Amino acid sequence: MIAAAIILAILVAGGGLVYLLDRGDRRKANASGASDAPESDGSDDSGDGVCCGMHITCEKDSLSTAVSTEIVYYDDEELDDYAGRPADSYDMEETEQFRDILLTLLPEDIAGWARSLQLRNIALPSEVSDELILIVREAREAATK
């Protein structure tokens, strides 16, 4: 019984030490470079307020939680016909219409376009949504290099 208590105490102490070391590393990383990182938008799942831009969750969150509530059109007024439709209800031709617009946007307009669609209650087809997230992730990785 004493041996089990000793092992438990060692495990608790080791876990506490790992926690403190990890916490210190996060503080150092935040202080040294996260404040000027372009992908930081305050939305992530770790709770420390910094999105590293390296996870799909960050990409989805940052695209869906933009601050602007102004609807901006990117020469895509025809997409208003799809308002209120679920993402899995598009046929191939409609999906290609979304894809064509996505691929003709300037890189700096992609996040704004995604936000504009959300404000207009237009769901992207699932395939195009995945492509959008991939493009945003690649742009963020290129910006950090």
Beta strands, then each sheet from edge to edge (+ up, - down):
end
